[in-house]
Amino acid sequence: MGSLNKIFLMGNVGKIDIREVGEIKVANVSLATTEKGFKTKAGKEIPDKTEWHNLVCWRGLATLIEKYVTVGSQLHVEGKLVYEKYEKDGIQCTSAKIEVDEIILCGGKKAGGETTEAKVEAG
């Protein structure tokens, strides 16, 4: 049996950092996803829980981020989970990132009530 490394996230952009690596554009984006809180049967309030995810978008997707995405924008992304190992102050560290393959811009409403949405794939 084969294996699968696929992640789907929908959340709001917190930070955008766009750079060029050689002649290739790359965008590093932080994306917040939030699980809504609730009240238990016993009446205890469980607060919202927000997780931050590090996204990496290459080439055309990075250009899309640069042109159309701002802090607070809502995105739906599809990609794969990758781990990066590095050393900091003599300590071996690992960080997780999502390499994005597809982005759907989930915008607000245009004039006339039409929802703005655009889908772009890597490639």
C-alpha positions, 0 to 999 in steps of 0.5 A, spaced: 500 500 500 502 507 498 502 513 502 499 520 502 502 526 505 496 531 503 494 537 508 488 542 507 487 548 511 483 554 511 484 560 515 487 567 516 493 570 514 498 573 519 504 574 516 507 575 509 514 575 507 516 574 500 523 573 497 527 571 491 532 565 492 536 566 486 531 568 480 525 564 484 520 567 488 518 564 494 513 567 499 513 564 507 506 565 510 503 564 517 496 562 517 491 561 523 486 556 524 481 556 529 477 551 533 471 554 536 470 554 543 464 551 547 461 550 553 461 543 556 454 539 559 457 541 566 457 549 564 465 549 563 467 554 558 472 552 553 475 557 549 477 558 542 484 554 540 488 558 534 494 554 531 499 557 527 501 554 520 508 556 516 506 556 509 511 556 503 509 558 496 513 558 490 514 561 483 507 563 481 503 562 488 508 566 491 506 572 485 499 570 487 500 572 494 504 578 493 499 581 488 492 579 492 493 577 499 494 581 505 494 580 512 487 578 514 486 575 508 482 568 508 485 562 504 484 555 503 490 551 501 492 544 499 499 542 500 504 537 503 507 537 510 515 537 510 520 538 516 526 542 516 532 540 520 537 545 523 542 547 528 541 553 533 546 555 538 548 548 538 542 544 539 538 540 533 531 543 531 526 541 527 520 545 524 514 543 520 512 547 514 506 546 509 509 546 501 503 549 498 500 546 491 494 550 491 491 556 493 483 558 493 482 565 495 476 566 499 474 573 499 469 578 502 463 580 498 464 584 491 459 590 490 452 586 488 453 581 493 458 576 489 463 572 493 470 573 490 474 567 490 479 564 485 483 558 485 490 557 483 495 551 483 502 550 483 506 549 476 
